[in-house]
Amino acid sequence: MAEIILGIAAVLIFFSIVFGVLRLIIGKTMIDRVVAIDMLTVVSIALIALYAHLSGRFAYLDVALVYGLLSFLAVLAIARFLEKGP
Protein backbone atom coordinates (compact mmCIF):
# COMPACT_ATOMS: atom_id res chain seq x y z
CA MET A 1 0.00 0.00 0.00
CA ALA A 2 2.85 2.40 0.82
CA GLU A 3 4.43 1.77 -2.58
CA ILE A 4 1.21 2.81 -4.31
CA ILE A 5 1.02 6.04 -2.32
CA LEU A 6 4.68 6.83 -3.04
CA GLY A 7 4.11 6.13 -6.74
CA ILE A 8 1.11 8.46 -6.79
CA ALA A 9 3.19 11.13 -5.02
CA ALA A 10 5.94 10.77 -7.64
CA VAL A 11 3.44 11.15 -10.48
CA LEU A 12 1.91 14.24 -8.87
CA ILE A 13 5.36 15.75 -8.37
CA PHE A 14 6.15 15.07 -12.04
CA PHE A 15 2.95 16.84 -13.16
CA SER A 16 3.75 19.75 -10.85
CA ILE A 17 7.15 20.11 -12.51
CA VAL A 18 5.56 20.07 -15.97
CA PHE A 19 2.96 22.70 -15.05
CA GLY A 20 5.57 24.85 -13.30
CA VAL A 21 7.84 24.84 -16.34
CA LEU A 22 4.87 25.68 -18.57
CA ARG A 23 4.00 28.61 -16.31
CA LEU A 24 7.63 29.71 -16.39
CA ILE A 25 7.61 29.71 -20.19
CA ILE A 26 4.12 31.16 -20.72
CA GLY A 27 4.23 33.73 -17.89
CA LYS A 28 3.69 37.21 -19.26
CA THR A 29 5.08 39.24 -16.38
CA MET A 30 8.16 38.94 -14.24
CA ILE A 31 6.01 38.22 -11.19
CA ASP A 32 4.46 35.20 -12.93
CA ARG A 33 7.92 33.84 -13.61
CA VAL A 34 9.11 34.44 -10.05
CA VAL A 35 6.06 32.61 -8.68
CA ALA A 36 6.71 29.74 -11.11
CA ILE A 37 10.33 29.48 -9.97
CA ASP A 38 9.22 29.56 -6.34
CA MET A 39 6.73 26.79 -7.04
CA LEU A 40 9.44 24.74 -8.73
CA THR A 41 11.67 25.09 -5.69
CA VAL A 42 8.85 23.88 -3.44
CA VAL A 43 8.28 20.93 -5.76
CA SER A 44 11.98 20.13 -5.77
CA ILE A 45 11.94 20.17 -1.97
CA ALA A 46 9.10 17.63 -2.12
CA LEU A 47 11.16 15.57 -4.55
CA ILE A 48 14.15 15.65 -2.19
CA ALA A 49 11.92 14.57 0.71
CA LEU A 50 10.46 11.73 -1.36
CA TYR A 51 13.95 10.58 -2.33
CA ALA A 52 15.05 10.76 1.31
CA HIS A 53 12.17 8.50 2.26
CA LEU A 54 12.79 6.03 -0.56
CA SER A 55 16.53 5.80 0.04
CA GLY A 56 16.27 5.74 3.83
CA ARG A 57 18.82 8.55 4.17
CA PHE A 58 17.11 11.20 6.21
CA ALA A 59 20.11 13.53 6.04
CA TYR A 60 18.61 14.71 2.76
CA LEU A 61 15.83 16.31 4.77
CA ASP A 62 18.40 18.72 6.17
CA VAL A 63 19.36 19.58 2.59
CA ALA A 64 15.70 20.19 1.76
CA LEU A 65 15.32 22.43 4.82
CA VAL A 66 18.34 24.57 3.92
CA TYR A 67 17.19 24.73 0.30
CA GLY A 68 13.77 25.92 1.46
CA LEU A 69 15.29 28.66 3.61
CA LEU A 70 17.53 29.86 0.80
CA SER A 71 14.60 29.81 -1.62
CA PHE A 72 12.52 31.90 0.76
CA LEU A 73 15.30 34.46 1.13
CA ALA A 74 15.78 34.60 -2.63
CA VAL A 75 12.09 35.25 -3.24
CA LEU A 76 12.14 38.01 -0.64
CA ALA A 77 15.14 39.62 -2.33
CA ILE A 78 13.52 39.42 -5.76
CA ALA A 79 10.24 40.85 -4.40
CA ARG A 80 12.10 43.77 -2.87
CA PHE A 81 13.93 44.37 -6.15
CA LEU A 82 10.67 44.27 -8.14
CA GLU A 83 9.00 46.57 -5.63
CA LYS A 84 11.60 49.31 -6.19
CA GLY A 85 11.46 48.95 -9.95
CA PRO A 86 14.22 49.22 -12.53
PDB file as gemmi writes it, atoms N, CA and C in Angstrom:
CRYST1    1.000    1.000    1.000  90.00  90.00  90.00 P 1                      
ATOM      1  N   MET A   1       0.818  -1.197   0.000  1.00  0.00           N  
ATOM      2  CA  MET A   1       0.000   0.000   0.000  1.00  0.00           C  
ATOM      3  C   MET A   1       0.861   1.259   0.000  1.00  0.00           C  
ATOM      4  N   ALA A   2       1.970   1.232   0.762  1.00  0.00           N  
ATOM      5  CA  ALA A   2       2.845   2.404   0.823  1.00  0.00           C  
ATOM      6  C   ALA A   2       3.508   2.668  -0.525  1.00  0.00           C  
ATOM      7  N   GLU A   3       3.813   1.590  -1.272  1.00  0.00           N  
ATOM      8  CA  GLU A   3       4.433   1.767  -2.583  1.00  0.00           C  
ATOM      9  C   GLU A   3       3.488   2.468  -3.547  1.00  0.00           C  
ATOM     10  N   ILE A   4       2.205   2.172  -3.439  1.00  0.00           N  
ATOM     11  CA  ILE A   4       1.214   2.807  -4.312  1.00  0.00           C  
ATOM     12  C   ILE A   4       1.127   4.301  -3.998  1.00  0.00           C  
ATOM     13  N   ILE A   5       1.105   4.630  -2.725  1.00  0.00           N  
ATOM     14  CA  ILE A   5       1.018   6.038  -2.323  1.00  0.00           C  
ATOM     15  C   ILE A   5       2.273   6.793  -2.759  1.00  0.00           C  
ATOM     16  N   LEU A   6       3.449   6.182  -2.610  1.00  0.00           N  
ATOM     17  CA  LEU A   6       4.681   6.834  -3.044  1.00  0.00           C  
ATOM     18  C   LEU A   6       4.725   6.984  -4.560  1.00  0.00           C  
ATOM     19  N   GLY A   7       4.192   6.021  -5.282  1.00  0.00           N  
ATOM     20  CA  GLY A   7       4.107   6.128  -6.740  1.00  0.00           C  
ATOM     21  C   GLY A   7       3.177   7.251  -7.169  1.00  0.00           C  
ATOM     22  N   ILE A   8       2.039   7.371  -6.495  1.00  0.00           N  
ATOM     23  CA  ILE A   8       1.110   8.458  -6.789  1.00  0.00           C  
ATOM     24  C   ILE A   8       1.753   9.807  -6.479  1.00  0.00           C  
ATOM     25  N   ALA A   9       2.486   9.885  -5.377  1.00  0.00           N  
ATOM     26  CA  ALA A   9       3.186  11.127  -5.024  1.00  0.00           C  
ATOM     27  C   ALA A   9       4.223  11.487  -6.085  1.00  0.00           C  
ATOM     28  N   ALA A  10       4.939  10.503  -6.598  1.00  0.00           N  
ATOM     29  CA  ALA A  10       5.941  10.765  -7.638  1.00  0.00           C  
ATOM     30  C   ALA A  10       5.279  11.273  -8.920  1.00  0.00           C  
ATOM     31  N   VAL A  11       4.158  10.702  -9.278  1.00  0.00           N  
ATOM     32  CA  VAL A  11       3.437  11.155 -10.479  1.00  0.00           C  
ATOM     33  C   VAL A  11       2.933  12.582 -10.295  1.00  0.00           C  
ATOM     34  N   LEU A  12       2.386  12.882  -9.127  1.00  0.00           N  
ATOM     35  CA  LEU A  12       1.908  14.244  -8.871  1.00  0.00           C  
ATOM     36  C   LEU A  12       3.052  15.254  -8.873  1.00  0.00           C  
ATOM     37  N   ILE A  13       4.203  14.871  -8.340  1.00  0.00           N  
ATOM     38  CA  ILE A  13       5.362  15.752  -8.374  1.00  0.00           C  
ATOM     39  C   ILE A  13       5.805  15.983  -9.817  1.00  0.00           C  
ATOM     40  N   PHE A  14       5.780  14.932 -10.628  1.00  0.00           N  
ATOM     41  CA  PHE A  14       6.146  15.074 -12.040  1.00  0.00           C  
ATOM     42  C   PHE A  14       5.208  16.049 -12.755  1.00  0.00           C  
ATOM     43  N   PHE A  15       3.897  15.919 -12.535  1.00  0.00           N  
ATOM     44  CA  PHE A  15       2.947  16.835 -13.161  1.00  0.00           C  
ATOM     45  C   PHE A  15       3.139  18.266 -12.651  1.00  0.00           C  
ATOM     46  N   SER A  16       3.489  18.416 -11.397  1.00  0.00           N  
ATOM     47  CA  SER A  16       3.749  19.748 -10.852  1.00  0.00           C  
ATOM     48  C   SER A  16       4.955  20.388 -11.531  1.00  0.00           C  
ATOM     49  N   ILE A  17       5.977  19.594 -11.800  1.00  0.00           N  
ATOM     50  CA  ILE A  17       7.147  20.111 -12.507  1.00  0.00           C  
ATOM     51  C   ILE A  17       6.770  20.545 -13.915  1.00  0.00           C  
ATOM     52  N   VAL A  18       5.978  19.735 -14.608  1.00  0.00           N  
ATOM     53  CA  VAL A  18       5.562  20.071 -15.970  1.00  0.00           C  
ATOM     54  C   VAL A  18       4.763  21.366 -15.984  1.00  0.00           C  
ATOM     55  N   PHE A  19       3.785  21.491 -15.087  1.00  0.00           N  
ATOM     56  CA  PHE A  19       2.961  22.698 -15.053  1.00  0.00           C  
ATOM     57  C   PHE A  19       3.764  23.920 -14.608  1.00  0.00           C  
ATOM     58  N   GLY A  20       4.724  23.736 -13.721  1.00  0.00           N  
ATOM     59  CA  GLY A  20       5.570  24.845 -13.298  1.00  0.00           C  
ATOM     60  C   GLY A  20       6.450  25.349 -14.427  1.00  0.00           C  
ATOM     61  N   VAL A  21       7.014  24.429 -15.209  1.00  0.00           N  
ATOM     62  CA  VAL A  21       7.841  24.837 -16.341  1.00  0.00           C  
ATOM     63  C   VAL A  21       6.983  25.525 -17.400  1.00  0.00           C  
ATOM     64  N   LEU A  22       5.779  25.021 -17.622  1.00  0.00           N  
ATOM     65  CA  LEU A  22       4.870  25.682 -18.566  1.00  0.00           C  
ATOM     66  C   LEU A  22       4.546  27.103 -18.112  1.00  0.00           C  
ATOM     67  N   ARG A  23       4.292  27.273 -16.822  1.00  0.00           N  
ATOM     68  CA  ARG A  23       3.997  28.614 -16.307  1.00  0.00           C  
ATOM     69  C   ARG A  23       5.222  29.519 -16.424  1.00  0.00           C  
ATOM     70  N   LEU A  24       6.400  28.939 -16.249  1.00  0.00           N  
ATOM     71  CA  LEU A  24       7.628  29.714 -16.389  1.00  0.00           C  
ATOM     72  C   LEU A  24       7.805  30.194 -17.830  1.00  0.00           C  
ATOM     73  N   ILE A  25       7.464  29.355 -18.777  1.00  0.00           N  
ATOM     74  CA  ILE A  25       7.612  29.713 -20.188  1.00  0.00           C  
ATOM     75  C   ILE A  25       6.511  30.662 -20.637  1.00  0.00           C  
ATOM     76  N   ILE A  26       5.265  30.393 -20.241  1.00  0.00           N  
ATOM     77  CA  ILE A  26       4.120  31.158 -20.720  1.00  0.00           C  
ATOM     78  C   ILE A  26       3.914  32.454 -19.935  1.00  0.00           C  
ATOM     79  N   GLY A  27       4.455  32.563 -18.749  1.00  0.00           N  
ATOM     80  CA  GLY A  27       4.226  33.730 -17.894  1.00  0.00           C  
ATOM     81  C   GLY A  27       4.511  35.042 -18.604  1.00  0.00           C  
ATOM     82  N   LYS A  28       3.564  35.948 -18.524  1.00  0.00           N  
ATOM     83  CA  LYS A  28       3.690  37.210 -19.255  1.00  0.00           C  
ATOM     84  C   LYS A  28       4.483  38.253 -18.484  1.00  0.00           C  
ATOM     85  N   THR A  29       4.376  38.234 -17.172  1.00  0.00           N  
ATOM     86  CA  THR A  29       5.078  39.238 -16.381  1.00  0.00           C  
ATOM     87  C   THR A  29       6.202  38.584 -15.590  1.00  0.00           C  
ATOM     88  N   MET A  30       7.048  39.424 -15.056  1.00  0.00           N  
ATOM     89  CA  MET A  30       8.164  38.941 -14.244  1.00  0.00           C  
ATOM     90  C   MET A  30       7.649  38.282 -12.965  1.00  0.00           C  
ATOM     91  N   ILE A  31       6.568  38.791 -12.423  1.00  0.00           N  
ATOM     92  CA  ILE A  31       6.010  38.224 -11.193  1.00  0.00           C  
ATOM     93  C   ILE A  31       5.509  36.802 -11.434  1.00  0.00           C  
ATOM     94  N   ASP A  32       4.893  36.560 -12.595  1.00  0.00           N  
ATOM     95  CA  ASP A  32       4.462  35.198 -12.931  1.00  0.00           C  
ATOM     96  C   ASP A  32       5.649  34.243 -12.960  1.00  0.00           C  
ATOM     97  N   ARG A  33       6.738  34.695 -13.516  1.00  0.00           N  
ATOM     98  CA  ARG A  33       7.919  33.836 -13.614  1.00  0.00           C  
ATOM     99  C   ARG A  33       8.557  33.592 -12.249  1.00  0.00           C  
ATOM    100  N   VAL A  34       8.552  34.607 -11.398  1.00  0.00           N  
ATOM    101  CA  VAL A  34       9.106  34.439 -10.049  1.00  0.00           C  
ATOM    102  C   VAL A  34       8.267  33.445  -9.251  1.00  0.00           C  
ATOM    103  N   VAL A  35       6.944  33.553  -9.376  1.00  0.00           N  
ATOM    104  CA  VAL A  35       6.064  32.611  -8.681  1.00  0.00           C  
ATOM    105  C   VAL A  35       6.264  31.195  -9.216  1.00  0.00           C  
ATOM    106  N   ALA A  36       6.468  31.057 -10.530  1.00  0.00           N  
ATOM    107  CA  ALA A  36       6.710  29.738 -11.109  1.00  0.00           C  
ATOM    108  C   ALA A  36       8.029  29.149 -10.597  1.00  0.00           C  
ATOM    109  N   ILE A  37       9.051  29.968 -10.495  1.00  0.00           N  
ATOM    110  CA  ILE A  37      10.333  29.478  -9.972  1.00  0.00           C  
ATOM    111  C   ILE A  37      10.200  29.098  -8.507  1.00  0.00           C  
ATOM    112  N   ASP A  38       9.441  29.890  -7.751  1.00  0.00           N  
ATOM    113  CA  ASP A  38       9.218  29.561  -6.337  1.00  0.00           C  
ATOM    114  C   ASP A  38       8.458  28.249  -6.208  1.00  0.00           C  
ATOM    115  N   MET A  39       7.474  28.044  -7.066  1.00  0.00           N  
ATOM    116  CA  MET A  39       6.732  26.787  -7.039  1.00  0.00           C  
ATOM    117  C   MET A  39       7.634  25.610  -7.396  1.00  0.00           C  
ATOM    118  N   LEU A  40       8.524  25.813  -8.364  1.00  0.00           N  
ATOM    119  CA  LEU A  40       9.443  24.737  -8.734  1.00  0.00           C  
ATOM    120  C   LEU A  40      10.416  24.408  -7.606  1.00  0.00           C  
ATOM    121  N   THR A  41      10.805  25.399  -6.824  1.00  0.00           N  
ATOM    122  CA  THR A  41      11.671  25.089  -5.690  1.00  0.00           C  
ATOM    123  C   THR A  41      10.914  24.306  -4.620  1.00  0.00           C  
ATOM    124  N   VAL A  42       9.650  24.639  -4.408  1.00  0.00           N  
ATOM    125  CA  VAL A  42       8.850  23.878  -3.440  1.00  0.00           C  
ATOM    126  C   VAL A  42       8.666  22.443  -3.918  1.00  0.00           C  
ATOM    127  N   VAL A  43       8.435  22.283  -5.208  1.00  0.00           N  
ATOM    128  CA  VAL A  43       8.275  20.931  -5.765  1.00  0.00           C  
ATOM    129  C   VAL A  43       9.586  20.157  -5.672  1.00  0.00           C  
ATOM    130  N   SER A  44      10.710  20.835  -5.894  1.00  0.00           N  
ATOM    131  CA  SER A  44      11.984  20.133  -5.774  1.00  0.00           C  
ATOM    132  C   SER A  44      12.275  19.739  -4.325  1.00  0.00           C  
ATOM    133  N   ILE A  45      11.807  20.546  -3.372  1.00  0.00           N  
ATOM    134  CA  ILE A  45      11.935  20.169  -1.966  1.00  0.00           C  
ATOM    135  C   ILE A  45      11.106  18.904  -1.691  1.00  0.00           C  
ATOM    136  N   ALA A  46       9.920  18.843  -2.269  1.00  0.00           N  
ATOM    137  CA  ALA A  46       9.098  17.635  -2.123  1.00  0.00           C  
ATOM    138  C   ALA A  46       9.781  16.435  -2.760  1.00  0.00           C  
ATOM    139  N   LEU A  47      10.440  16.652  -3.885  1.00  0.00           N  
ATOM    140  CA  LEU A  47      11.159  15.569  -4.546  1.00  0.00           C  
ATOM    141  C   LEU A  47      12.335  15.096  -3.700  1.00  0.00           C  
ATOM    142  N   ILE A  48      13.044  16.016  -3.081  1.00  0.00           N  
ATOM    143  CA  ILE A  48      14.150  15.646  -2.186  1.00  0.00           C  
ATOM    144  C   ILE A  48      13.626  14.858  -0.989  1.00  0.00           C  
ATOM    145  N   ALA A  49      12.500  15.282  -0.436  1.00  0.00           N  
ATOM    146  CA  ALA A  49      11.919  14.569   0.710  1.00  0.00           C  
ATOM    147  C   ALA A  49      11.464  13.170   0.304  1.00  0.00           C  
ATOM    148  N   LEU A  50      10.885  13.049  -0.883  1.00  0.00           N  
ATOM    149  CA  LEU A  50      10.461  11.729  -1.364  1.00  0.00           C  
ATOM    150  C   LEU A  50      11.667  10.824  -1.570  1.00  0.00           C  
ATOM    151  N   TYR A  51      12.734  11.371  -2.130  1.00  0.00           N  
ATOM    152  CA  TYR A  51      13.945  10.581  -2.326  1.00  0.00           C  
ATOM    153  C   TYR A  51      14.564  10.181  -0.986  1.00  0.00           C  
ATOM    154  N   ALA A  52      14.519  11.087  -0.012  1.00  0.00           N  
ATOM    155  CA  ALA A  52      15.045  10.761   1.313  1.00  0.00           C  
ATOM    156  C   ALA A  52      14.281   9.596   1.920  1.00  0.00           C  
ATOM    157  N   HIS A  53      12.975   9.592   1.717  1.00  0.00           N  
ATOM    158  CA  HIS A  53      12.172   8.504   2.260  1.00  0.00           C  
ATOM    159  C   HIS A  53      12.459   7.197   1.530  1.00  0.00           C  
ATOM    160  N   LEU A  54      12.562   7.255   0.214  1.00  0.00           N  
ATOM    161  CA  LEU A  54      12.785   6.033  -0.561  1.00  0.00           C  
ATOM    162  C   LEU A  54      14.170   5.447  -0.308  1.00  0.00           C  
ATOM    163  N   SER A  55      15.172   6.308  -0.151  1.00  0.00           N  
ATOM    164  CA  SER A  55      16.527   5.800   0.043  1.00  0.00           C  
ATOM    165  C   SER A  55      16.840   5.481   1.503  1.00  0.00           C  
ATOM    166  N   GLY A  56      16.020   5.998   2.422  1.00  0.00           N  
ATOM    167  CA  GLY A  56      16.268   5.741   3.828  1.00  0.00           C  
ATOM    168  C   GLY A  56      17.350   6.623   4.423  1.00  0.00           C  
ATOM    169  N   ARG A  57      17.798   7.609   3.692  1.00  0.00           N  
ATOM    170  CA  ARG A  57      18.818   8.548   4.170  1.00  0.00           C  
ATOM    171  C   ARG A  57      18.136   9.864   4.517  1.00  0.00           C  
ATOM    172  N   PHE A  58      17.885  10.042   5.779  1.00  0.00           N  
ATOM    173  CA  PHE A  58      17.113  11.196   6.207  1.00  0.00           C  
ATOM    174  C   PHE A  58      17.972  12.449   6.369  1.00  0.00           C  
ATOM    175  N   ALA A  59      19.265  12.340   6.054  1.00  0.00           N  
ATOM    176  CA  ALA A  59      20.114  13.528   6.039  1.00  0.00           C  
ATOM    177  C   ALA A  59      19.714  14.455   4.899  1.00  0.00           C  
ATOM    178  N   TYR A  60      19.080  13.891   3.872  1.00  0.00           N  
ATOM    179  CA  TYR A  60      18.609  14.711   2.761  1.00  0.00           C  
ATOM    180  C   TYR A  60      17.512  15.678   3.193  1.00  0.00           C  
ATOM    181  N   LEU A  61      16.844  15.388   4.271  1.00  0.00           N  
ATOM    182  CA  LEU A  61      15.825  16.312   4.769  1.00  0.00           C  
ATOM    183  C   LEU A  61      16.460  17.608   5.264  1.00  0.00           C  
ATOM    184  N   ASP A  62      17.672  17.510   5.785  1.00  0.00           N  
ATOM    185  CA  ASP A  62      18.398  18.723   6.165  1.00  0.00           C  
ATOM    186  C   ASP A  62      18.731  19.556   4.931  1.00  0.00           C  
ATOM    187  N   VAL A  63      19.091  18.879   3.852  1.00  0.00           N  
ATOM    188  CA  VAL A  63      19.361  19.577   2.595  1.00  0.00           C  
ATOM    189  C   VAL A  63      18.098  20.274   2.102  1.00  0.00           C  
ATOM    190  N   ALA A  64      16.965  19.599   2.191  1.00  0.00           N  
ATOM    191  CA  ALA A  64      15.701  20.190   1.763  1.00  0.00           C  
ATOM    192  C   ALA A  64      15.339  21.394   2.626  1.00  0.00           C  
ATOM    193  N   LEU A  65      15.611  21.318   3.913  1.00  0.00           N  
ATOM    194  CA  LEU A  65      15.317  22.432   4.817  1.00  0.00           C  
ATOM    195  C   LEU A  65      16.164  23.661   4.487  1.00  0.00           C  
ATOM    196  N   VAL A  66      17.457  23.458   4.272  1.00  0.00           N  
ATOM    197  CA  VAL A  66      18.343  24.570   3.923  1.00  0.00           C  
ATOM    198  C   VAL A  66      17.960  25.147   2.568  1.00  0.00           C  
ATOM    199  N   TYR A  67      17.621  24.284   1.635  1.00  0.00           N  
ATOM    200  CA  TYR A  67      17.192  24.732   0.302  1.00  0.00           C  
ATOM    201  C   TYR A  67      15.914  25.559   0.398  1.00  0.00           C  
ATOM    202  N   GLY A  68      15.000  25.160   1.259  1.00  0.00           N  
ATOM    203  CA  GLY A  68      13.771  25.920   1.460  1.00  0.00           C  
ATOM    204  C   GLY A  68      14.032  27.288   2.053  1.00  0.00           C  
ATOM    205  N   LEU A  69      14.939  27.366   3.016  1.00  0.00           N  
ATOM    206  CA  LEU A  69      15.287  28.665   3.613  1.00  0.00           C  
ATOM    207  C   LEU A  69      15.957  29.590   2.601  1.00  0.00           C  
ATOM    208  N   LEU A  70      16.876  29.044   1.813  1.00  0.00           N  
ATOM    209  CA  LEU A  70      17.528  29.862   0.799  1.00  0.00           C  
ATOM    210  C   LEU A  70      16.549  30.313  -0.279  1.00  0.00           C  
ATOM    211  N   SER A  71      15.621  29.448  -0.634  1.00  0.00           N  
ATOM    212  CA  SER A  71      14.604  29.810  -1.615  1.00  0.00           C  
ATOM    213  C   SER A  71      13.719  30.930  -1.098  1.00  0.00           C  
ATOM    214  N   PHE A  72      13.340  30.855   0.166  1.00  0.00           N  
ATOM    215  CA  PHE A  72      12.518  31.898   0.763  1.00  0.00           C  
ATOM    216  C   PHE A  72      13.242  33.240   0.756  1.00  0.00           C  
ATOM    217  N   LEU A  73      14.515  33.219   1.130  1.00  0.00           N  
ATOM    218  CA  LEU A  73      15.298  34.461   1.135  1.00  0.00           C  
ATOM    219  C   LEU A  73      15.467  35.019  -0.279  1.00  0.00           C  
ATOM    220  N   ALA A  74      15.638  34.144  -1.251  1.00  0.00           N  
ATOM    221  CA  ALA A  74      15.784  34.603  -2.633  1.00  0.00           C  
ATOM    222  C   ALA A  74      14.501  35.244  -3.143  1.00  0.00           C  
ATOM    223  N   VAL A  75      13.360  34.664  -2.813  1.00  0.00           N  
ATOM    224  CA  VAL A  75      12.088  35.251  -3.243  1.00  0.00           C  
ATOM    225  C   VAL A  75      11.865  36.590  -2.568  1.00  0.00           C  
ATOM    226  N   LEU A  76      12.238  36.717  -1.307  1.00  0.00           N  
ATOM    227  CA  LEU A  76      12.135  38.015  -0.640  1.00  0.00           C  
ATOM    228  C   LEU A  76      13.023  39.068  -1.302  1.00  0.00           C  
ATOM    229  N   ALA A  77      14.226  38.681  -1.665  1.00  0.00           N  
ATOM    230  CA  ALA A  77      15.145  39.618  -2.334  1.00  0.00           C  
ATOM    231  C   ALA A  77      14.601  40.032  -3.700  1.00  0.00           C  
ATOM    232  N   ILE A  78      14.074  39.103  -4.441  1.00  0.00           N  
ATOM    233  CA  ILE A  78      13.517  39.425  -5.757  1.00  0.00           C  
ATOM    234  C   ILE A  78      12.277  40.299  -5.619  1.00  0.00           C  
ATOM    235  N   ALA A  79      11.444  40.031  -4.620  1.00  0.00           N  
ATOM    236  CA  ALA A  79      10.242  40.846  -4.404  1.00  0.00           C  
ATOM    237  C   ALA A  79      10.632  42.265  -4.037  1.00  0.00           C  
ATOM    238  N   ARG A  80      11.656  42.420  -3.226  1.00  0.00           N  
ATOM    239  CA  ARG A  80      12.102  43.770  -2.866  1.00  0.00           C  
ATOM    240  C   ARG A  80      12.661  44.497  -4.092  1.00  0.00           C  
ATOM    241  N   PHE A  81      13.394  43.777  -4.936  1.00  0.00           N  
ATOM    242  CA  PHE A  81      13.927  44.372  -6.152  1.00  0.00           C  
ATOM    243  C   PHE A  81      12.802  44.793  -7.093  1.00  0.00           C  
ATOM    244  N   LEU A  82      11.789  43.943  -7.255  1.00  0.00           N  
ATOM    245  CA  LEU A  82      10.674  44.271  -8.141  1.00  0.00           C  
ATOM    246  C   LEU A  82       9.809  45.392  -7.567  1.00  0.00           C  
ATOM    247  N   GLU A  83       9.775  45.518  -6.253  1.00  0.00           N  
ATOM    248  CA  GLU A  83       9.005  46.568  -5.628  1.00  0.00           C  
ATOM    249  C   GLU A  83       9.596  47.954  -5.927  1.00  0.00           C  
ATOM    250  N   LYS A  84      10.927  48.028  -5.909  1.00  0.00           N  
ATOM    251  CA  LYS A  84      11.601  49.309  -6.185  1.00  0.00           C  
ATOM    252  C   LYS A  84      11.537  49.674  -7.655  1.00  0.00           C  
ATOM    253  N   GLY A  85      11.506  48.683  -8.512  1.00  0.00           N  
ATOM    254  CA  GLY A  85      11.455  48.946  -9.949  1.00  0.00           C  
ATOM    255  C   GLY A  85      12.831  49.176 -10.546  1.00  0.00           C  
ATOM    256  N   PRO A  86      12.908  49.053 -11.851  1.00  0.00           N  
ATOM    257  CA  PRO A  86      14.216  49.220 -12.527  1.00  0.00           C  
ATOM    258  C   PRO A  86      14.623  50.678 -12.624  1.00  0.00           C  
TER     259      PRO A  86                                                      
END                                                                             
